[in-house]
């Protein structure tokens, strides 16, 4: 019963970061593509949206921590992080693999163009975001083997995540096929709110109490 109550308290957050992107997708008049391509696009959008939600599924969200306890918030945070970062890591391949079905550009040429084009700010920011995301995932997964103190790792994780999200949002706005005005407003508002939560925790009102390492 208590578990059900905790899930219920988190429900508004998931309604925002799943419900709004779904609504924007179905209400927008995007050019039709194959079922495969549309499915991959929608999966990527939802994964990215849930990564934006990570700002609010952490110790930065004091109201949520009080309601459902820090250990429960972190459990959901880790689950979403590992699952949906994995999806976003496949994003370049979602672009390249369909090239096998397209005679216009070969997958090899698409990959080379993707990683060697530095005169396009959108692509450069995509590479920055992808690199930051890899570092986030590696340092999170191997934190104990890297012998990082929890407070040091937590601060590093928070700021590196900010770099990743800012670069990723800019990349999406610059190059995203589905970045219409409504989606851009959603991403910018979510990003600005998340950064505010982060700064409030780490700069404006630093806490003297350490969170238990879980």
C-alpha positions in Angstrom: 0.0 0.0 0.0 2.8 2.4 0.9 4.5 1.6 -2.4 1.3 2.5 -4.3 1.1 5.8 -2.4 4.7 6.6 -3.4 4.0 5.9 -7.0 0.9 8.1 -6.9 2.9 11.0 -5.5 5.4 10.7 -8.4 2.6 10.4 -11.0 2.3 14.2 -11.7 5.9 14.3 -12.7 5.6 11.4 -15.1 2.4 12.9 -16.6 4.3 16.0 -17.4 7.4 14.4 -18.9 5.5 11.6 -20.7 2.0 13.1 -21.3 3.1 16.4 -22.7 5.6 15.0 -25.3 2.9 12.5 -26.4 0.3 15.2 -26.7 2.6 17.5 -28.6 3.6 14.6 -31.0 0.0 13.7 -31.8 -1.3 17.3 -32.1 1.6 18.4 -34.3 1.4 18.1 -38.1 4.7 16.4 -38.8 5.5 14.9 -42.2 4.6 11.3 -42.4 7.4 8.7 -42.5 7.6 5.0 -42.2 6.3 3.3 -39.1 9.8 2.3 -38.1 11.2 5.8 -38.4 8.2 7.4 -36.5 8.5 4.8 -33.8 12.2 5.5 -33.3 11.6 9.2 -33.3 8.9 8.9 -30.7 11.0 6.6 -28.5 13.9 9.1 -28.7 11.7 12.0 -27.8 10.2 10.2 -24.7 13.7 9.0 -23.6 15.1 12.5 -23.8 12.1 14.0 -22.0 12.5 11.5 -19.2 16.2 12.4 -18.9 15.1 16.0 -18.5 12.9 14.7 -15.7 16.0 13.5 -13.9 16.5 17.0 -12.6 13.4 16.6 -10.6 14.0 13.0 -9.6 16.9 13.8 -7.4 17.8 15.5 -4.1 17.3 18.8 -5.8 13.6 18.2 -5.5 13.2 18.7 -1.8 9.4 18.5 -1.9 9.4 15.1 -3.6 12.2 13.8 -1.2 10.1 14.7 1.8 7.1 12.9 0.3 8.6 9.6 -0.8 12.1 9.5 0.9 15.5 9.9 -0.7 16.2 6.2 -1.2 13.0 5.8 -3.3 13.7 8.9 -5.4 17.2 7.7 -6.1 16.0 4.2 -7.0 13.7 5.7 -9.7 16.5 8.1 -10.8 18.9 5.3 -11.4 16.4 3.1 -13.2 15.4 5.9 -15.6 19.0 7.0 -16.0 20.4 3.6 -17.0 17.4 2.6 -19.3 16.9 5.9 -21.1 20.5 7.0 -21.5 21.0 3.6 -23.2 18.2 4.6 -25.6 19.7 8.0 -26.3 23.1 6.3 -26.9 21.5 4.4 -29.7 20.2 7.7 -31.2 23.0 8.0 -33.8 22.4 4.4 -34.9 18.7 5.2 -35.3 19.8 7.7 -37.9 22.5 5.5 -39.6 20.8 2.0 -39.6 17.8 3.1 -41.8 20.4 4.2 -44.4 20.8 0.5 -45.2 17.3 0.9 -46.8 18.1 4.2 -48.5 20.3 4.3 -51.6 20.9 8.0 -51.3 23.6 7.8 -48.6 25.5 4.7 -47.4 25.6 4.0 -43.7 29.4 4.4 -43.7 29.2 7.8 -45.4 26.5 8.9 -42.9 28.6 7.8 -39.9 31.7 9.6 -41.2 29.7 12.7 -41.9 28.2 12.5 -38.4 31.5 12.4 -36.5 33.7 14.6 -38.8 31.4 17.6 -39.4 32.6 20.5 -37.3 31.2 23.5 -39.2 27.7 22.7 -38.0 27.0 23.9 -34.4 24.1 21.4 -34.0 26.3 18.4 -34.9 29.2 19.7 -32.7 26.8 20.1 -29.7 25.5 16.6 -30.4 29.0 15.2 -30.1 29.6 17.2 -26.9 26.4 15.9 -25.4 27.1 12.3 -26.5 30.6 12.5 -24.9 29.3 13.9 -21.7 26.6 11.2 -21.6 29.2 8.5 -21.9 31.2 9.9 -19.1 28.1 10.2 -16.9 27.2 6.6 -17.5 30.7 5.2 -17.0 31.3 7.2 -13.8 27.9 6.3 -12.4 28.2 2.6 -13.1 31.8 2.3 -11.9 31.7 4.9 -9.1 32.9 2.6 -6.4 35.7 1.1 -8.6 36.9 4.7 -9.3 37.1 5.3 -5.6 35.3 8.6 -5.8 33.9 10.1 -2.6 30.2 10.4 -2.7 30.1 14.2 -2.4 32.8 14.6 -5.0 31.0 12.3 -7.4 27.6 13.9 -6.7 28.8 17.4 -7.6 30.7 16.2 -10.7 27.6 14.2 -11.8 25.3 17.3 -11.3 27.4 19.7 -13.3 28.3 17.2 -16.1 24.6 16.4 -16.4 24.0 20.1 -16.9 26.5 20.3 -19.7 25.0 17.2 -21.3 21.4 18.5 -21.1 22.2 22.1 -22.3 24.2 20.7 -25.2 21.6 18.1 -26.0 18.7 20.6 -25.9 20.6 23.0 -28.1 21.4 20.1 -30.5 17.7 19.1 -30.6 16.5 22.7 -31.2 19.1 23.1 -34.0 18.7 19.8 -35.8 15.6 18.0 -34.4 13.2 17.0 -37.1 10.3 17.4 -34.6 11.5 20.6 -33.0 8.5 22.8 -33.6 7.7 25.8 -31.5 5.7 23.8 -28.9 8.4 21.2 -28.4 11.1 23.9 -28.1 9.1 25.7 -25.5 8.7 22.5 -23.5 12.4 21.7 -23.7 13.5 25.2 -22.7 11.0 25.5 -19.8 12.0 22.0 -18.5 15.7 22.8 -18.9 15.4 26.2 -17.2 13.4 24.7 -14.3 15.9 21.9 -13.9 18.9 24.2 -13.8 17.1 26.4 -11.3 16.6 23.4 -9.0 20.3 22.5 -9.4 21.6 25.9 -8.7 19.3 26.3 -5.7 20.7 23.1 -4.2 24.4 23.6 -5.0 24.9 27.3 -5.0 22.1 29.3 -3.4 21.3 27.1 -0.4 24.1 24.6 0.1 23.1 22.0 2.7 25.4 21.0 5.5 23.9 17.6 5.9 25.2 14.8 3.8 22.8 12.4 2.1 23.4 8.8 2.9 25.3 7.0 0.1 22.9 4.6 -1.5 
